[in-house]
């Protein structure tokens, strides 16, 4: 069976949610994400907010900026609002008005979740639908533009499966160039700290595998 893969922001530290994703058959690919928290495909990105996060970002105005960035980069942006509605500090009408505006004015779907465990099931279900049924792959968007050759090299390597900015810098420091990384075999790649057999094989296969164009419906 094909494995599900979700790109998760490296700042995500909720153990219950991460374990829940893995229990639901999702491979976690942690990287620095500029837009959203979970990238499901080239068109679906999820912003996860607890009730307190949602209220704080709504009051500070940050929510509008986050929504705009989601819309600019992904065709089907989603907000998962996690937590009991009984814990809302703002008035019920204020929250309902905000949720309605998100959908009517911005086209942002809001999915309610009771807790981290339910959130993990929701994310896995969305990934299953996008990746297995619609044959779409996770794709990062909205990243900062590379300013120098080294930034561009870090960006290239950092977008390999399972590799984020820190491992990209470690690989480049060890091998000195992108070409040397591409030419390295799995044993050589495993000499870099935190590069295990699975990651080494993924790096080698991605950089050396034969390209096969797969048609994807728009």
C-alpha positions as protocol buffer text, in pm:
chain_id: "A"
residue {
  index: 1
  type: UNK
  ca { x: 0 y: 0 z: 0 }
}
residue {
  index: 2
  type: UNK
  ca { x: 125 y: 347 z: -86 }
}
residue {
  index: 3
  type: UNK
  ca { x: 252 y: 542 z: 215 }
}
residue {
  index: 4
  type: UNK
  ca { x: 99 y: 875 z: 307 }
}
residue {
  index: 5
  type: UNK
  ca { x: 337 y: 1167 z: 361 }
}
residue {
  index: 6
  type: UNK
  ca { x: 264 y: 1501 z: 522 }
}
residue {
  index: 7
  type: UNK
  ca { x: 512 y: 1788 z: 547 }
}
residue {
  index: 8
  type: UNK
  ca { x: 491 y: 1915 z: 905 }
}
residue {
  index: 9
  type: UNK
  ca { x: 639 y: 2240 z: 1030 }
}
residue {
  index: 10
  type: UNK
  ca { x: 950 y: 2163 z: 1235 }
}
residue {
  index: 11
  type: UNK
  ca { x: 817 y: 2379 z: 1520 }
}
residue {
  index: 12
  type: UNK
  ca { x: 531 y: 2135 z: 1578 }
}
residue {
  index: 13
  type: UNK
  ca { x: 600 y: 1964 z: 1910 }
}
residue {
  index: 14
  type: UNK
  ca { x: 260 y: 1814 z: 2003 }
}
residue {
  index: 15
  type: UNK
  ca { x: 355 y: 1456 z: 2086 }
}
residue {
  index: 16
  type: UNK
  ca { x: -3 y: 1327 z: 2086 }
}
residue {
  index: 17
  type: UNK
  ca { x: -70 y: 1467 z: 1741 }
}
residue {
  index: 18
  type: UNK
  ca { x: 256 y: 1340 z: 1592 }
}
residue {
  index: 19
  type: UNK
  ca { x: 205 y: 992 z: 1733 }
}
residue {
  index: 20
  type: UNK
  ca { x: -154 y: 999 z: 1609 }
}
residue {
  index: 21
  type: UNK
  ca { x: -40 y: 1076 z: 1254 }
}
residue {
  index: 22
  type: UNK
  ca { x: 203 y: 784 z: 1259 }
}
residue {
  index: 23
  type: UNK
  ca { x: -64 y: 550 z: 1399 }
}
residue {
  index: 24
  type: UNK
  ca { x: -285 y: 655 z: 1108 }
}
residue {
  index: 25
  type: UNK
  ca { x: -20 y: 556 z: 854 }
}
residue {
  index: 26
  type: UNK
  ca { x: 129 y: 899 z: 787 }
}
residue {
  index: 27
  type: UNK
  ca { x: 502 y: 948 z: 731 }
}
residue {
  index: 28
  type: UNK
  ca { x: 603 y: 1277 z: 893 }
}
residue {
  index: 29
  type: UNK
  ca { x: 842 y: 1493 z: 693 }
}
residue {
  index: 30
  type: UNK
  ca { x: 943 y: 1780 z: 925 }
}
residue {
  index: 31
  type: UNK
  ca { x: 1075 y: 2097 z: 764 }
}
residue {
  index: 32
  type: UNK
  ca { x: 1058 y: 2472 z: 805 }
}
residue {
  index: 33
  type: UNK
  ca { x: 727 y: 2579 z: 652 }
}
residue {
  index: 34
  type: UNK
  ca { x: 672 y: 2942 z: 557 }
}
residue {
  index: 35
  type: UNK
  ca { x: 294 y: 2905 z: 503 }
}
residue {
  index: 36
  type: UNK
  ca { x: 67 y: 2691 z: 722 }
}
residue {
  index: 37
  type: UNK
  ca { x: 150 y: 2402 z: 953 }
}
residue {
  index: 38
  type: UNK
  ca { x: 77 y: 2087 z: 749 }
}
residue {
  index: 39
  type: UNK
  ca { x: 123 y: 2055 z: 374 }
}
residue {
  index: 40
  type: UNK
  ca { x: -92 y: 1777 z: 232 }
}
residue {
  index: 41
  type: UNK
  ca { x: -53 y: 1832 z: -143 }
}
residue {
  index: 42
  type: UNK
  ca { x: 24 y: 2097 z: -402 }
}
residue {
  index: 43
  type: UNK
  ca { x: -318 y: 2252 z: -335 }
}
residue {
  index: 44
  type: UNK
  ca { x: -408 y: 2164 z: 27 }
}
residue {
  index: 45
  type: UNK
  ca { x: -238 y: 2327 z: 326 }
}
residue {
  index: 46
  type: UNK
  ca { x: -364 y: 2319 z: 685 }
}
residue {
  index: 47
  type: UNK
  ca { x: -323 y: 2583 z: 953 }
}
residue {
  index: 48
  type: UNK
  ca { x: -387 y: 2428 z: 1297 }
}
residue {
  index: 49
  type: UNK
  ca { x: -508 y: 2656 z: 1572 }
}
residue {
  index: 50
  type: UNK
  ca { x: -609 y: 2582 z: 1927 }
}
residue {
  index: 51
  type: UNK
  ca { x: -901 y: 2785 z: 2060 }
}
residue {
  index: 52
  type: UNK
  ca { x: -665 y: 3024 z: 2242 }
}
residue {
  index: 53
  type: UNK
  ca { x: -441 y: 3057 z: 1932 }
}
residue {
  index: 54
  type: UNK
  ca { x: -743 y: 3138 z: 1718 }
}
residue {
  index: 55
  type: UNK
  ca { x: -874 y: 3404 z: 1955 }
}
residue {
  index: 56
  type: UNK
  ca { x: -531 y: 3564 z: 2000 }
}
residue {
  index: 57
  type: UNK
  ca { x: -463 y: 3580 z: 1625 }
}
residue {
  index: 58
  type: UNK
  ca { x: -814 y: 3715 z: 1564 }
}
residue {
  index: 59
  type: UNK
  ca { x: -771 y: 3995 z: 1820 }
}
residue {
  index: 60
  type: UNK
  ca { x: -418 y: 4086 z: 1707 }
}
residue {
  index: 61
  type: UNK
  ca { x: -503 y: 4087 z: 1337 }
}
residue {
  index: 62
  type: UNK
  ca { x: -248 y: 3813 z: 1259 }
}
residue {
  index: 63
  type: UNK
  ca { x: -526 y: 3584 z: 1140 }
}
residue {
  index: 64
  type: UNK
  ca { x: -595 y: 3803 z: 835 }
}
residue {
  index: 65
  type: UNK
  ca { x: -229 y: 3794 z: 730 }
}
residue {
  index: 66
  type: UNK
  ca { x: -213 y: 3416 z: 773 }
}
residue {
  index: 67
  type: UNK
  ca { x: -532 y: 3372 z: 572 }
}
residue {
  index: 68
  type: UNK
  ca { x: -401 y: 3589 z: 289 }
}
residue {
  index: 69
  type: UNK
  ca { x: -79 y: 3388 z: 266 }
}
residue {
  index: 70
  type: UNK
  ca { x: -270 y: 3061 z: 264 }
}
residue {
  index: 71
  type: UNK
  ca { x: -494 y: 3187 z: -18 }
}
residue {
  index: 72
  type: UNK
  ca { x: -200 y: 3317 z: -222 }
}
residue {
  index: 73
  type: UNK
  ca { x: -18 y: 2984 z: -215 }
}
residue {
  index: 74
  type: UNK
  ca { x: -276 y: 2706 z: -196 }
}
residue {
  index: 75
  type: UNK
  ca { x: -598 y: 2648 z: -386 }
}
residue {
  index: 76
  type: UNK
  ca { x: -767 y: 2463 z: -98 }
}
residue {
  index: 77
  type: UNK
  ca { x: -650 y: 2611 z: 235 }
}
residue {
  index: 78
  type: UNK
  ca { x: -796 y: 2470 z: 556 }
}
residue {
  index: 79
  type: UNK
  ca { x: -797 y: 2583 z: 918 }
}
residue {
  index: 80
  type: UNK
  ca { x: -842 y: 2318 z: 1186 }
}
residue {
  index: 81
  type: UNK
  ca { x: -982 y: 2478 z: 1501 }
}
residue {
  index: 82
  type: UNK
  ca { x: -891 y: 2251 z: 1793 }
}
residue {
  index: 83
  type: UNK
  ca { x: -1045 y: 2252 z: 2138 }
}
residue {
  index: 84
  type: UNK
  ca { x: -1375 y: 2268 z: 2322 }
}
residue {
  index: 85
  type: UNK
  ca { x: -1604 y: 2550 z: 2219 }
}
residue {
  index: 86
  type: UNK
  ca { x: -1684 y: 2594 z: 2588 }
}
residue {
  index: 87
  type: UNK
  ca { x: -1336 y: 2744 z: 2637 }
}
residue {
  index: 88
  type: UNK
  ca { x: -1392 y: 3039 z: 2401 }
}
residue {
  index: 89
  type: UNK
  ca { x: -1326 y: 3370 z: 2581 }
}
residue {
  index: 90
  type: UNK
  ca { x: -1479 y: 3586 z: 2310 }
}
residue {
  index: 91
  type: UNK
  ca { x: -1854 y: 3601 z: 2261 }
}
residue {
  index: 92
  type: UNK
  ca { x: -2018 y: 3319 z: 2068 }
}
residue {
  index: 93
  type: UNK
  ca { x: -2148 y: 3562 z: 1805 }
}
residue {
  index: 94
  type: UNK
  ca { x: -1796 y: 3701 z: 1752 }
}
residue {
  index: 95
  type: UNK
  ca { x: -1657 y: 3352 z: 1687 }
}
residue {
  index: 96
  type: UNK
  ca { x: -1944 y: 3252 z: 1460 }
}
residue {
  index: 97
  type: UNK
  ca { x: -1901 y: 3579 z: 1267 }
}
residue {
  index: 98
  type: UNK
  ca { x: -1530 y: 3513 z: 1223 }
}
residue {
  index: 99
  type: UNK
  ca { x: -1588 y: 3157 z: 1099 }
}
residue {
  index: 100
  type: UNK
  ca { x: -1854 y: 3274 z: 854 }
}
residue {
  index: 101
  type: UNK
  ca { x: -1624 y: 3551 z: 723 }
}
residue {
  index: 102
  type: UNK
  ca { x: -1341 y: 3304 z: 677 }
}
residue {
  index: 103
  type: UNK
  ca { x: -1557 y: 3089 z: 452 }
}
residue {
  index: 104
  type: UNK
  ca { x: -1780 y: 3343 z: 273 }
}
residue {
  index: 105
  type: UNK
  ca { x: -1524 y: 3622 z: 225 }
}
residue {
  index: 106
  type: UNK
  ca { x: -1204 y: 3420 z: 200 }
}
residue {
  index: 107
  type: UNK
  ca { x: -1300 y: 3069 z: 90 }
}
residue {
  index: 108
  type: UNK
  ca { x: -1123 y: 2916 z: 391 }
}
residue {
  index: 109
  type: UNK
  ca { x: -1278 y: 2593 z: 517 }
}
residue {
  index: 110
  type: UNK
  ca { x: -1274 y: 2564 z: 896 }
}
residue {
  index: 111
  type: UNK
  ca { x: -1289 y: 2213 z: 1046 }
}
residue {
  index: 112
  type: UNK
  ca { x: -1364 y: 2178 z: 1417 }
}
residue {
  index: 113
  type: UNK
  ca { x: -1168 y: 1925 z: 1623 }
}
residue {
  index: 114
  type: UNK
  ca { x: -1207 y: 1828 z: 1988 }
}
residue {
  index: 115
  type: UNK
  ca { x: -842 y: 1751 z: 2057 }
}
residue {
  index: 116
  type: UNK
  ca { x: -500 y: 1663 z: 1909 }
}
residue {
  index: 117
  type: UNK
  ca { x: -597 y: 1300 z: 1861 }
}
residue {
  index: 118
  type: UNK
  ca { x: -898 y: 1394 z: 1649 }
}
residue {
  index: 119
  type: UNK
  ca { x: -686 y: 1648 z: 1458 }
}
residue {
  index: 120
  type: UNK
  ca { x: -441 y: 1371 z: 1363 }
}
residue {
  index: 121
  type: UNK
  ca { x: -729 y: 1160 z: 1228 }
}
residue {
  index: 122
  type: UNK
  ca { x: -864 y: 1454 z: 1028 }
}
residue {
  index: 123
  type: UNK
  ca { x: -522 y: 1530 z: 875 }
}
residue {
  index: 124
  type: UNK
  ca { x: -468 y: 1162 z: 789 }
}
residue {
  index: 125
  type: UNK
  ca { x: -811 y: 1144 z: 626 }
}
residue {
  index: 126
  type: UNK
  ca { x: -743 y: 1453 z: 413 }
}
residue {
  index: 127
  type: UNK
  ca { x: -402 y: 1314 z: 314 }
}
residue {
  index: 128
  type: UNK
  ca { x: -558 y: 980 z: 222 }
}
residue {
  index: 129
  type: UNK
  ca { x: -812 y: 1153 z: -2 }
}
residue {
  index: 130
  type: UNK
  ca { x: -560 y: 1384 z: -172 }
}
residue {
  index: 131
  type: UNK
  ca { x: -271 y: 1143 z: -213 }
}
residue {
  index: 132
  type: UNK
  ca { x: -440 y: 807 z: -270 }
}
residue {
  index: 133
  type: UNK
  ca { x: -757 y: 910 z: -450 }
}
residue {
  index: 134
  type: UNK
  ca { x: -643 y: 1226 z: -628 }
}
residue {
  index: 135
  type: UNK
  ca { x: -278 y: 1119 z: -677 }
}
residue {
  index: 136
  type: UNK
  ca { x: -137 y: 1448 z: -549 }
}
residue {
  index: 137
  type: UNK
  ca { x: 192 y: 1501 z: -366 }
}
residue {
  index: 138
  type: UNK
  ca { x: 288 y: 1746 z: -88 }
}
residue {
  index: 139
  type: UNK
  ca { x: 456 y: 2060 z: -226 }
}
residue {
  index: 140
  type: UNK
  ca { x: 601 y: 2348 z: -26 }
}
residue {
  index: 141
  type: UNK
  ca { x: 511 y: 2697 z: -142 }
}
residue {
  index: 142
  type: UNK
  ca { x: 566 y: 3050 z: -23 }
}
residue {
  index: 143
  type: UNK
  ca { x: 926 y: 3004 z: 85 }
}
residue {
  index: 144
  type: UNK
  ca { x: 1171 y: 3289 z: 106 }
}
residue {
  index: 145
  type: UNK
  ca { x: 1365 y: 3353 z: -211 }
}
residue {
  index: 146
  type: UNK
  ca { x: 1726 y: 3231 z: -201 }
}
residue {
  index: 147
  type: UNK
  ca { x: 1957 y: 3533 z: -176 }
}
residue {
  index: 148
  type: UNK
  ca { x: 2299 y: 3374 z: -231 }
}
residue {
  index: 149
  type: UNK
  ca { x: 2447 y: 3061 z: -386 }
}
residue {
  index: 150
  type: UNK
  ca { x: 2472 y: 2897 z: -42 }
}
residue {
  index: 151
  type: UNK
  ca { x: 2108 y: 2983 z: 36 }
}
residue {
  index: 152
  type: UNK
  ca { x: 2001 y: 2834 z: -295 }
}
residue {
  index: 153
  type: UNK
  ca { x: 2204 y: 2517 z: -229 }
}
residue {
  index: 154
  type: UNK
  ca { x: 2050 y: 2487 z: 119 }
}
residue {
  index: 155
  type: UNK
  ca { x: 1703 y: 2536 z: -30 }
}
residue {
  index: 156
  type: UNK
  ca { x: 1762 y: 2263 z: -290 }
}
residue {
  index: 157
  type: UNK
  ca { x: 1894 y: 2005 z: -42 }
}
residue {
  index: 158
  type: UNK
  ca { x: 1648 y: 2110 z: 230 }
}
residue {
  index: 159
  type: UNK
  ca { x: 1357 y: 2009 z: 8 }
}
residue {
  index: 160
  type: UNK
  ca { x: 1473 y: 1649 z: -30 }
}
residue {
  index: 161
  type: UNK
  ca { x: 1252 y: 1390 z: 151 }
}
residue {
  index: 162
  type: UNK
  ca { x: 1308 y: 1405 z: 526 }
}
residue {
  index: 163
  type: UNK
  ca { x: 1566 y: 1684 z: 504 }
}
residue {
  index: 164
  type: UNK
  ca { x: 1517 y: 2028 z: 657 }
}
residue {
  index: 165
  type: UNK
  ca { x: 1744 y: 2333 z: 684 }
}
residue {
  index: 166
  type: UNK
  ca { x: 1969 y: 2190 z: 961 }
}
residue {
  index: 167
  type: UNK
  ca { x: 2037 y: 1860 z: 785 }
}
residue {
  index: 168
  type: UNK
  ca { x: 2084 y: 2045 z: 454 }
}
residue {
  index: 169
  type: UNK
  ca { x: 2359 y: 2255 z: 609 }
}
residue {
  index: 170
  type: UNK
  ca { x: 2514 y: 1944 z: 768 }
}
residue {
  index: 171
  type: UNK
  ca { x: 2518 y: 1760 z: 433 }
}
residue {
  index: 172
  type: UNK
  ca { x: 2662 y: 2058 z: 245 }
}
residue {
  index: 173
  type: UNK
  ca { x: 2926 y: 2116 z: 512 }
}
residue {
  index: 174
  type: UNK
  ca { x: 3031 y: 1751 z: 490 }
}
residue {
  index: 175
  type: UNK
  ca { x: 3023 y: 1704 z: 110 }
}
residue {
  index: 176
  type: UNK
  ca { x: 3103 y: 2067 z: 10 }
}
residue {
  index: 177
  type: UNK
  ca { x: 2871 y: 2070 z: -295 }
}
residue {
  index: 178
  type: UNK
  ca { x: 2533 y: 1953 z: -424 }
}
residue {
  index: 179
  type: UNK
  ca { x: 2714 y: 1746 z: -688 }
}
residue {
  index: 180
  type: UNK
  ca { x: 2909 y: 1554 z: -424 }
}
residue {
  index: 181
  type: UNK
  ca { x: 2588 y: 1480 z: -234 }
}
residue {
  index: 182
  type: UNK
  ca { x: 2429 y: 1349 z: -554 }
}
residue {
  index: 183
  type: UNK
  ca { x: 2733 y: 1130 z: -625 }
}
residue {
  index: 184
  type: UNK
  ca { x: 2753 y: 986 z: -272 }
}
residue {
  index: 185
  type: UNK
  ca { x: 2629 y: 635 z: -204 }
}
residue {
  index: 186
  type: UNK
  ca { x: 2409 y: 553 z: 95 }
}
residue {
  index: 187
  type: UNK
  ca { x: 2704 y: 449 z: 316 }
}
residue {
  index: 188
  type: UNK
  ca { x: 2877 y: 781 z: 254 }
}
residue {
  index: 189
  type: UNK
  ca { x: 2556 y: 974 z: 323 }
}
residue {
  index: 190
  type: UNK
  ca { x: 2513 y: 788 z: 654 }
}
residue {
  index: 191
  type: UNK
  ca { x: 2843 y: 931 z: 777 }
}
residue {
  index: 192
  type: UNK
  ca { x: 2659 y: 1259 z: 833 }
}
residue {
  index: 193
  type: UNK
  ca { x: 2506 y: 1279 z: 1182 }
}
residue {
  index: 194
  type: UNK
  ca { x: 2130 y: 1207 z: 1194 }
}
residue {
  index: 195
  type: UNK
  ca { x: 2128 y: 1061 z: 841 }
}
residue {
  index: 196
  type: UNK
  ca { x: 2011 y: 702 z: 890 }
}
residue {
  index: 197
  type: UNK
  ca { x: 1970 y: 431 z: 631 }
}
residue {
  index: 198
  type: UNK
  ca { x: 1614 y: 529 z: 537 }
}
residue {
  index: 199
  type: UNK
  ca { x: 1699 y: 896 z: 483 }
}
residue {
  index: 200
  type: UNK
  ca { x: 2020 y: 808 z: 299 }
}
residue {
  index: 201
  type: UNK
  ca { x: 1829 y: 585 z: 57 }
}
residue {
  index: 202
  type: UNK
  ca { x: 1562 y: 852 z: 4 }
}
residue {
  index: 203
  type: UNK
  ca { x: 1828 y: 1116 z: -75 }
}
residue {
  index: 204
  type: UNK
  ca { x: 2016 y: 883 z: -311 }
}
residue {
  index: 205
  type: UNK
  ca { x: 1700 y: 765 z: -490 }
}
residue {
  index: 206
  type: UNK
  ca { x: 1564 y: 1119 z: -533 }
}
residue {
  index: 207
  type: UNK
  ca { x: 1888 y: 1257 z: -677 }
}
residue {
  index: 208
  type: UNK
  ca { x: 1972 y: 956 z: -893 }
}
residue {
  index: 209
  type: UNK
  ca { x: 1637 y: 799 z: -983 }
}
residue {
  index: 210
  type: UNK
  ca { x: 1501 y: 810 z: -1338 }
}
residue {
  index: 211
  type: UNK
  ca { x: 1245 y: 1088 z: -1384 }
}
residue {
  index: 212
  type: UNK
  ca { x: 900 y: 965 z: -1484 }
}
residue {
  index: 213
  type: UNK
  ca { x: 640 y: 1228 z: -1563 }
}
residue {
  index: 214
  type: UNK
  ca { x: 315 y: 1154 z: -1381 }
}
residue {
  index: 215
  type: UNK
  ca { x: 3 y: 1327 z: -1506 }
}
residue {
  index: 216
  type: UNK
  ca { x: -188 y: 1509 z: -1235 }
}
residue {
  index: 217
  type: UNK
  ca { x: -535 y: 1651 z: -1284 }
}
residue {
  index: 218
  type: UNK
  ca { x: -562 y: 2025 z: -1221 }
}
